[in-house]
């Protein structure tokens, strides 16, 4: 009785430490979001003079690539130009996307691999529709975040340099299109798991066999709850004959139950670490997409005016379409990131409804991103810089090569510094949960 009460007190104290640690990390994520908001407020003020996410030169009727390459897109000394404002957001989102890709890779390893439980029956090795959907969601999210890393890095390399780089904008558009298609695949599969009504015909229902196996397993786990001094490294083997060695058969079940209990606890701790990291990343992405939405409002308010569209013609309509669809996608990503944070940040319970809302808004954001990328292809990929055809082109390329290298180096330095700061916040060694 004393041992049982001591175990319950220790479990409650451990739960309290985990809850306190989760709350501290959640507050740290909120502090990170507000710090990003305060840092990027001057960026929004700079965007008051903005033209569009794509430079104005791409919308002109008589577009001269050689002349446009000499145009200052991001002049950091004067803090002017729309690309200077978008540069900070691109670098930050590329950094957060790297972290989200790491979390997604771990989830794909977890959901696409089935471990054998010696205390259960062989039916656990069968792949159900829910297992297949969970694995598809994890793999699609890996492709999505890796594509976003490529897209935001290409956009940062274009926005952070001083001269116009059409190739970088085209690469960003292609990568974002791949990310949006992967988002549609992940959202569609995840809706099957999160948006299912409790009265749906395909909802999980317990069977008599599963209930019996659950009761038997819980009995052995509870019986072995206070026997962790045993050698848990002893691998569970096939049970001996109950007729000849009944005591050994009972011993086998206890060892298997002990092993599964400790293994389940370790898996839960690792899964909680992953959830806390994803929670921080989603909070940061929500703030960054809000910044991108504010920049999109400033851009669309100027490029979608009737005189501007009438003066620039078809190219002006395309730029307006890019701005408006990007604005819709940014707000949808804000809602999706907040919804996913609601499902991942709490330490108890799962917000299935919030997860469903996150999937729906992510699908809306992906559709808006596809529209934005499609509208921008004619303005960016349709005007790619061709191969070197003579000394004149080579000389012109050499004049801007130093500026291009400067922009790429600046983006890499900012990504590296933000990644180090994020690692100190999320993976600090003194954190009791993450040790």
N, C-alpha and C positions, 0 to 999 in steps of 0.2 A: 504493500500500500504506500509506504514511504517512497519506494523507488518510483512508483507510478506518479505520485504527486510531484516528485522532483523532476521527472521527465516532462510533465506537463508545464511546470514553471519554466524549465529551461527552454522548451519549445516556444512558450509565449514570449519569453525574453528575446529569443532569437528572432521571432516574428516582429517584435517591437523594434529591434535594431534594423532589420531589413526595411520596415516601414519608414523609420526615421531616415535611413539612408536614401530610400527612394524619394521621399519628400524633399530632402536636401538637393538631390540631383535634379528634381523637377524645378525647384526654385533656381538652381544654377542655370538650367535651360532657359527659364523665363528671363533671368538676368542677362544671359547671352543674347536673347532676342531683343530686349530693350537696349542693350549696348549697341547692337547692330543698327537699331532704329536711330539712336542718337548719332552714331557715326555717319549714317547715310542721309541725315537731314540736310546737311550742306549739299549733298548730291542732288536732292530734290530741288533745292534752290537754284542750282546750276541748270537743272532741266527746264527752268522757266524760259530759257532762251533756246529750247531744243527745237529740232525740226522733225526728226523721225528716227526710229530704230535703224532704218537704212538711211544712209546719207542722202542729202538733197540732190547731189550730183547724179544719182542713178535715175531720178525722175525727170531730168531735163530732156528736152527734145533732141538737142544737138549735144549728145554726150561724147566727150573726148577723153579716152582713157589715159592718154599720156599727160594731159593737163590735170585730170582728176587725181593722178598719183601724187602730184605736188601739192594738193590741197591739204591743209592741216585739219585732220579729223579730231584728234585729241591733243590739244596743247596744254600740257599739265602746268606750265608756268603761268598761263593766263586763266586757267580754270574755265575755259569756255568750250562749247561744243557738246552735243548730246552724247557723243561716244565716251567722253570723260565720265559722264554720269553712269552710263550703262557698264563701263569697264569695271567699276567696283562691284556691281551686282553680279556680273559674269564670273569674276574671280571667286567671290564668296560662294556662289551656287556650284561652281566646279569643285570647290573644296568639300562642300556638304555632300555632293553627289558621290564623291569617292568613298566617304564614310557609309553612305546608304548602300553603295555597291558591295562593300565588305559585309555589311549585315545581311544583304540579300544572298550572298554566296554561302554564308553560314546557314541561312534558312533552307537553301536548296539542298545542302548536304543533310540537313535534319529531316526534311519532309520527303526527300527522294530516296531515302535509305531505310529499310525496315529491319529492325533488330529482333532477334529471336528471344522470346521470353520463355524460359524452361518451366515456369509455373502455369503456363496457359496451354491451349491446345494449338494444333497446327493450322487452324482457320485464320490465325493472325497473319500468316505469311501471304494471304491472298490480297490482291490489290482491289480495293473497292473504288467506287466512283469518287468518293470524297478524298481518298488518298491520291488518286490520279489528278484531281482538280488542285489539291494543295501543292503537289509537285509542279504542276504546270504554272501555277501562280508564282512560285519561287523562282523557277527558271526564267519566266518572262520578266520578272522584276530585275534579275541580274542583267539581262540584255538591255532593259530600259535604263537602268542607272549607268551602265557602262556607256551607252549611247549618249546619255546626258553629259557625262564627263567629257566625251569627245566634242559634243556640240558646244558646251559652255567654254571649253578650252579654246576651240577655234574662234568662237565669238570674242573671247577675251583677247586673243592674239590680234584680232582685227580691230577691236574697239580701243585697246590700250596703246596702239602705235600712233604715230603722228601723221601718217599718210594713209590714203584710202587703199584697202586691199580687198578687191572683189573676190579673189579666190578663197579668202578666209570666211567671208559671208556665205559663199556657196557651200563650203565644207560644213559650216554650222547648220545650214538649212537641211542638208542631207542627213546629218547625224540626228538632228531633232525630229526629222520625219521617221527615222528608224525607231527612235525612242517613243514617239507617239503610237506607232503601230504595236510595239511591245506593250505599251500601256493599255491599249484596247484589249490585247490578248489576256493580260493579267487581270484587268478589271472584269472582263467577261467570265473568266474562270472563278474569280473570287466572289462574284455575285451569287454563284451557285451555292457557296458556303455561307455567306453572310446575309443574303436577302431572301432566305427561305422562310416561309411562314410556318408557324408551329402546327398548322393544319394541312401543310403541303403533303402530297402523296409520297414524295421521295425524301421526307425528313427521316433522320436516323431513329429507328425504333428498336428497343432492346428485345432480344429473343430469349427464349427459355434457356438455351445453352449458354448464351453470354451472361445472363444473370447468375446461372449456376457457377460458371467459372469465376465470375467476379466475387461471389460469396466465398468460394473456396480459397481464392487468392487472398482476400482480405483477412480471412481467418488465420492463414499461415503468417501473413505479414504482422498482424497484431500479436501473435504468439511469439514472434521473433523480435518484437520491438525493443526489448531490453536485453538483447543478447549480442550487442555489437562488439563484444570483446573477442568474439570468435574470429577465426582466420577467414576473412571475407574474400581473400584472394583464391581460396579453394574453389575451383571451377565446378559448377554443377554438372554432374554426369548423369547417365541414364540410371534411373532408380533400380536398386537391387531387388531381388525377389522378396516380396512381403511375406511369403510363406516361410522361407528359410531364415531371413534376417529382418524381422519386423522393425527392430530398433534402428537399424541402419537406414531403412526406407524413410522412417520419420526424420532421421538426421539429415538425409538428403533434401527433404522438403524444407526444413528449417534453413539450411545453408543457402538454398536457392532463393528463399524468401528474403533472407538477410541481404544477399547480393543484389537482388532487384530493388530493395528498399534504398540501399545506399546509392545505387546507380541512378534511380529515379530522383533522389535528392540532388545529386550532382548535375543531372540534366536540367532540373528546375532552376538551379542557381545559374548555370550557363545561359539558359533561356532568358532568365530575368536580366542578366547583364546585357544581352542582345536587345531586349525590349527597352531598357533604359537608354542605350545608345540610339536606337531608332526614335525614341521619344525626343531626345535632344535634337537630332537631325531634323525631325518634322517641325519642331518649334522654330528652328532657325530658317528652314525653307519657307514656312508661313510668313515670317517677317520679310524675307528677301523677295518673295513673290508679291507681297504687298508693295514693296518699293518698286518692283517692276511694273505693277499696275498703275502706280502714281505716275511713273515715267510714261507709260502708255497713254494715260489721259492727256498729259501735256502734249505728247506727239500727235495724237489723233485730233486734238482740238485745233491744231494748226494745219495739218496736211489734208484734213477732210473738209476744208472750207470750199465753197462753190467756186470762188475766183481761182483758188489754187488748182483745183481739179480741171477747171476750164483752160487754164494756162498750160498745164503740163500734159493734158490729154490722157491717153490710155495708161501711161506710166504713173501718172498721178493717182488714177483710180486703183492701180495695183498697190501703191504705197499706202493709200488709205485703207485698203482691204487688209494689208499686213498689220497695220496699227490696230484696227478694230478687232480683228480676230485674235491678235496677241493680247489685247486688253481683256477680252472675254476669257481667254485661256488662263491669264494671270489670276483673275478673281476666282476662277474655278479651282486652280491649284491651291490658292489660299484656303478655300473651304475644304478641299481634300486633305491638305496637310493638317489642318486643325482636327478634322474627323479622325484621322489615323493617330494623332497624338492622344486623343481621348481614349482610344482603344489600347494604347501602349503604356501611357504614363501611370494610370492607377495600378496599385499593387495587387488589388483584389478584384476579381470579376473581369468579364470581357464585355465591352460594349458592342454587341453584335449589330445593333441598329446604327451606331456610329460608323462601324466598319462598312456597312452597306451604303451609308451616305458617302463615305470616302471613295468607294468604288464607283458610284454613280457620277460624282463630281469629277473624278479622275478621267472617266470616259468622256465627259463633256469637254474637259481641258484638252484631251488628246484629239478630239475632233476639231476643236478650234486651232490646235497646233498644226494639224494636217492642212487646214485651210490657209493658215499663215505661211507655212512652208511652200505650199503650192503657188500662192500668189507671189512669193518672193523669188522663185526659181528663175522667172523670166528676167528679173532685174539683176540677179547675181550670177547664176550659172550660165545665163544666156550671154554674159559679157565677160567670160573668163579670159584671163591673159593667156595668149597663145604662146607657142614655143618661140625660141629666139630665131629670128629670120634675118639678122644682119647686125652690123656694128652699131647702128643707131639704137636698136632695141636693147642691145647689151649694155650700151652706155647709160641709157635711161634706167635700166634695171639696177645697175651698179649705184646710181645716185640714190635710190630709195632702199637699197639693201640694208644699209646701216640703220635707217629708221625702222624697218621691219624687225631687225634683230633687237633693237632697243625695246620695241613694244612687246615682243615675245619674252625677253629677259625680264621686263618689268612685271608681266603677268605671272611668270614662274616664281619670282621673288615674293610677290604678294600671296600666291597660293601656298608657298612653303611656310611663310610666317603665320598665316591663318590656320594651317593644318597643325602646326606646333601648339598654338594657343588652344585649339579645339581638343587636342590630345591631352593637354594638361587638365582641361575641365572635365572630360568624360572618363579618362583612364588614369586618374591620379592614384598613386599607390596607397595613400593613406585612407582611401575610401573603404569602409568595412565590407561592403558588398562585393567590391571588385577585387579584393585581395585574393 
